[in-house]
Every structure is written in C-alpha cells, then in structure tokens.
C-alpha cells in the first residue's frame, strides 16, 4: 500500500516500526511522533509484526483523531475492534479498514444476480446457496480466522448480517483449523458456507448457486492479478487496483469529511467503515466459541456504544447488588442471633444497621441510572 502511495506521487514522510530503505526521503521514528498532525496527513497501519504494543499505539492514534487506514484484520479481537469504533465515534476521526474487495465491479454484479435469484427473475433461477472456498498457503488458527474475517465482509455485503454461525469440527485443534467449515445464515438469510482449503493458488472461489445455473468468481490473493467471472451475464471487464481504490477512499474522506455511504454512487456498494470491519471480526471471533461449545452461535447484532456498555454494566451491577443484599441479610440474621444469645451489644448494632446499608447502596445505584441523562448519549451512530 505504501509503495503504491509513493508511486502515485504521495510522499512517505515518516516510517515507524519497519524498514525505511524503500523510502529514501522518509525518516525513521517512533510511532509517538505520529500523534502530531504536522508529521503527516494520514497513517497506514500494517498487520506485519502485530503486537499488543501496536494495538495500544493504534488506540492512542484514534483517540488523537489522526486519519488511519488499517490492514484488515490487524487482530481477531472483537473487543478491541469495537473499542476503536467507540473511540472513533467520540473523536469523529477517519478510521478505514483495508477491505477493497467489496468495491470491485464484480461484487456489485454478484449482488444484482443474487437479488434477481431471490426474486426468481434472474438467469440462475431460484437461489440455493453462496459458497466461499478459501485456498490458503497456511492453515493455522491465526491465518484461517484472519482470512475468514476478510471474506465475512463479502458475505455481509451480498447477503446481509447473518443471524447464526456454526463451525463444523470436533475440537478446535490443528486438524480442525486446516479443514474448517463455517456455516452462516439464519431463518430469513441465504445459506452461506465458508471453507478453508489447500489445493490451488491462494485465493477465494465464490460460487453463487441457483436452481438453473451458477456464477463462479475467482478472486486471487495477488492484487496484481485480475478477477475471473464464470457464468451467465458476465459484467463488462474493468480495471481495478485495490490499493488505488483504498487510497482514493482515504484521501476523499480526509478532504471532504463525508461519510462513505454518502460519497458512493447509488448503483455501487459503499466503502467499508470501521463498523463493518468490527462486524466481520466479530464473526471470525465467534468461531472458536462455536467449536468449543459444539453448537451454533446466535448473532444478535448488538449496537456497541458507550451508552450500551453503561447499560450492560448497570444490569450486571444490579444483579450483583441483589445477590449481595441477600448475603447481607443472612449474615445480619446470623450476627443478630449470636449477639442476642451472648449479649453482644456491638453485634446487635451491626445487625440492626443492615437495612440502612442496603438502602444507601440501592439509592446510590438508582442515582447512577440518571448519568446518561446528565452527560448525553455518545455520538456517532452511523
């Protein structure tokens, strides 16, 4: 991505945590200097060498409101991804994931084919399934979940958010990851199957299967290679450079401060937001839980925000207070009985004070409920 930016005329002003040799005019520095808006106009964040320290540095850069274009997924961590989204909403900054596949003209053509098949009016007849065969050079846990998080964005674009995820495998061991099969769907969703495979060149084979025909799209991992369409009504051939497309989106967001959906044409698919990236990471993050439990996982598509987090915390705290009050009642009754039996005056005072303690705690808990009204709801719902 940085090489494409340099080739098209953008100047790489500063390099952090990587070799600076390819960019002779760039100076090597620690990431802290990127907090200064004068250092550069935007920051490209790669996944290579990802660590907890880099995750923390990205969090601080988002808090500072710096424009970022982040490799997707940098880490398969739902909590970290949604934390970044909440910070981005507060700072109203530019935070874009590198998800260029949805911008390819073939994806828009596939979406039209799928909608026609759902209506029973297209050349495919009725729609039966969407199958994604991901060919991987490495099929360990990290690689499989990382590619699933990328491909999950295409699933969401084509079929919407799935309501249920089911990972097929006896246990989350090495053999299961090498042949992982994930089912995505729901009561009113298109059946989707994603599978890790080893044969062939690394890439994705996407098959839209209908009752009377099928469309197959070959998507190579190598961005320099073209996509291949096999099936009815092939769209017009069009040149597409994923790196150029993402850099164009980044510069457009910085220059105009438009939301991505507003900047897209009505007949095209809007660029991915960080919320889209977090949803895709959430899907991949649910796979280990599905394997461990040996059953399907219901996906509730919660809207994560500071207000939602506050409400969840208050619900948990309320349950804890109720349990603590019951425990306090039992302890007070025990202490009061012993105090009466042995004439322990201090114990009697302690046992008699429990209603006041419970009242103060419950009153403080109720007062906390009005905090959202005082500070207002968090901004940035897209």
N, C-alpha and C positions, 0 to 999 in steps of 0.2 A: 504493500500500500504506500509506504514512504517512497519507494523507488518510482512508483507511478506519479506521485505528487511532485517529486523532483523533476521527472521527465516532462511534465506538462507545464513547468515554469514556477511552481511553488518553491519557496526557499525553506529548506530544513534548517531552522535557526539553532536548535538545541537538541542534543541527543542524551538520553538518560538510560542507564541500565542496559546498554547494548553497545556494540562496536560502532565507532564513529567513522571508520575508514571510508565507507562508501560515500560519505558526505563531507567533502574536504572543507567546506566553509562552515560546517556545524561545529559548535563547541561542545565538549563533553562536560556534563554537570550532573549533580544530584537532582532528584525529582523535585525537591523543595523549591528550587528556583522557578518551577513551572507555575507556582502559585501566583507569581507576579504576572499580571496581564501584559506587561511590556515585553515579556520574554518571547511570546509567540501568539499567534491568532487562534490556534487550535492545537489540540494534543491528540496524537494517535497512540492508542494503548494496545499492545500486542499480548498474546497469551504465552508466548515462549518464555520459559523461566518463571512462570506464575508462582507467587508465594503469598503467604499471609501479609507480609510487609507491603507487597504491591497492592493487595486488596485494600489495605488501610490507606495507602497513598492515593488510590483512586477515590476512596470515600472522601478524603480531605479536599481533593481537587473538585469534586462535585459540590461539596459544601462551599467552596470558594467561588462557585459559579463559572468555572472555566469550561469552555466548549470541548467536549471529548467525543472521539469516535473509537469505540471499544470493540475488539475482536469478540466474536460470539461463539460459544460461551467462554468467558475467561475462567470460570469455575462453575461447577454444577452445584450451586448453593442457592436454594430458593430464598432463604432468609436474607442473605447478603444482597441478592438481586433486588428484592422488594424494599430493603432498607435504602438502597441507592435511589429507587424510584420515589420514595417518600421525601428524601433529601432534595431530589431534582424538582419536585413539586414546590417545595418551600423556597428554593433559590430561583426557580423559573429559568434554569440553565439549559444548555444544549447538551444532551447526552444521547448519542445514537449508537445502536449496535450494528456491527457489520453483518447484515443479512441482505445481500444483494439479489439472491435467487428470486425472491418474490417480484422483483422489478423486471425480470426477463419477459419479453413479449409472449413467450410460450406459456407462462403461468397464467396470464390473462386469458389466453386462448383456451387453456385447460379449464379455467373457471367457467367460461362460457359453455364449453362442452358438457361440463358437469351439471350446470343449471338446466341445460336443454335435456339431458338424460333424466334428471329428476322430474322434469315436466313431461317426459315421454315423447318429446318432439324432435330430438336430435338423431343423427345417424347411428348412434350407439344403442338406440332403443332405451329400455329402462336401465337405470343404474344399479349395478350389483355390488361393486366394491372398489376401493382405492388401495393399491398395494405398492409399498415402497421397499425395494430391495437395496440395501446399503452395502456395497462392496468395500471392505476395509483391509488395508495392509496390516494393521494391528487391531486385534480384537480383545484387548484387555478391558477391564471395567471402565477406566477413565476414558479411553478412546470411544467405546461404544456409547456411553452416556453423552459424551460431547457431541458426537455426530447425531444422536437422537435429538438433542436439544436444537440443533440446526434444522433438521428435517421436520421437527414438530412445528416450526413456523410455517412451512409449506402446507402442512396438514390443516393448520388453523386458517390459513388464507383460503384454501379450497373448500373445506367442509365446516368451518366454524370451530368453536371451542368444544372439544369432546366432553361428554359427561361422565365417562368411565374409562379407566385404564386397567388393562390386565396383562401382566408379564408372565409368559409361559416358561417355566423352569422349575426343577425340583428344589434346588437350593441356589443361593447367589454365589456359586463357585466359579472357577475359571472356565470350565466347560460350558456352563450356562451362558456366560457372557459371550463366548465365541459363537454361540448359535441362538442368541437371544431373539425371541419373537414377542412383539408388543402389539396388543390389540387396543384400538382406540375407537370409541363410539358412544352410543347411548340410545335411549328409547327412540329419539327422533333424529338420529345422526346417521350419516353414511358409514357403513362398516369400513374401518381402516386397519390394515395390517402392515407393521414395520418389522423388517427382519434384517439381522446382521448376517453377512455372507463373506466368503473369502475369494471366490472364483472371479476372474476377470480383473480389468484395470480398476483402480479405486474410483468410485463414483456412485451415483444413485440411478436406479432404474425405476421410474414411476409409471405404473400401469393403471389406467382408468378403464375398468372393465364394465361393459354393458351387456345387455341380453343379446344383441345382434352384432356386436363389434367391440373393438378395444382401441385405445390410444396409448402408445408407449413413448415415453420421453426419456432419453438417455442424457444424464447430467454429469459430465466428468468433473472430478475434483480439480483438475488443472484448469485454471481460469482462462488460459490462452486457447483452449480447445473449444470448438462450437458445440452447442446442444444439438441433439438429433431427435426429430419427430417422426414417429411411425404410426400410421393410422389414417383415418378419414379426415378430410378437410384440413390439411396442413396449413398453418399460418404462413404469411409471407416471410421469407428469410430476412433477418435483420441482424446487423452487427450489434454486439452487446459486450461492453467491457465492465465487469463487476466493480473493479477498483475505481474506474472513472465515475460510474454511477454513484458509488458511495461518497466519493469526494465531492461530487456535484451536490449531493444532498446536504453534506456538511456545510459547504460554502453558502448554499441557499438559506439554510437555517440561520447561519450567523448573520447574513446580510439582511434578511427580511424579517426574522423572528416570527415567521408564520408557523403554525402547526403543520406537520407533514401532510395530514389529510387535506388541508386547505390548499397546499401547494401542488397537489396531484391533479391530473385531469380527471374528469368524471368517468371516462371509459377505461381508466387504468387503476392498478392496485396501488394504494398509498404506501409510502416507505414505512418500514418498521419503526415503531417507537420503542423506548426502553421498557414500557409496559408490555409490549408484545414479546420482547426478549425475556422478560421475567416470567411471563406465562409459559413460554417454551421451556425455560429452565425448570419451572415448576413441574411440568410434565415429566421431564427426564428425572427429576429428583424423586418422583413418586415410584419409579420402577424398583429401586431396592426395597422399598416398603411392601410393594406388591409381591415381590419374590419371597421376602421374609415371612409374610403372613399367608402366602399361598392362595391368595384370592384377589378379586378385582378391587380397585380403589375408586371410590366415588369422588369425583372432582367437583367441588362446589362453586368454583369460580368466584371466590370472595374478592371484594374490592378492598385492597390493602391501603390503609391510610393511618395517619396519627390518631384520628378520631376512632377508627375501628380498633386499633391497638389498645387505646384507652378503654374502650368498652369491653374488650376481651379481658383486659387486666382487672377491671372492676368486677366483672362476672366471676372470675376466679377468686378475687379477694373476698367477694361476698360469700361464696361457698366456704372459704376458709374461716371467715368470721363466724358463720353459723356453727361450724364444727367446733371452733374454739369456745364459743359460748356454751355449747353442750358440755364440753370437757370442764369448763369453769364451773358450771352448775354442779357436776358430780364431785369435783374437788371441794367446792364450798360446802356441799352437804356433808362430805366426809369430815372435813375440818370442824364444821359446826357440831357434828355429833360427838367427836372426840373432845372438843372444848367443853361441851355440856357435861360429858361424863367425868372429866377430870378437873373441872372448874378453871379452865384456862381462859382468862379474860381476853388476852390478846387474840387468841384464836377465835373467840366469839366476835370480836370486832372485824377480823379479817373475813369471816364467813358472812357477816352482815353487810359487808361493803360490796359484795359481788354484783348486786343489781345496779349500783351506781357505776361501777366499772363497765359493765355491759352497756349501760345507757350511753356513757361517754363515747365508747368505741363505735357503737352503732350510729350515734349522732354525727361523729366525725366522718364516718363512711358516707352518710347521706349528704353531708356538706360537699364532699368530693364530687358528687354527681353533677353539681352545677358548674364545675370548672369549664366544661366545653362551652357553656353559655357565656362565660366571662371572657374567654380568650378566643372564641370563634372557632369554626371548623377549619381544618387545614386546606390550603389552596391546591389548585392544580388538577382537579378531576378532569380527565380527558374524555 
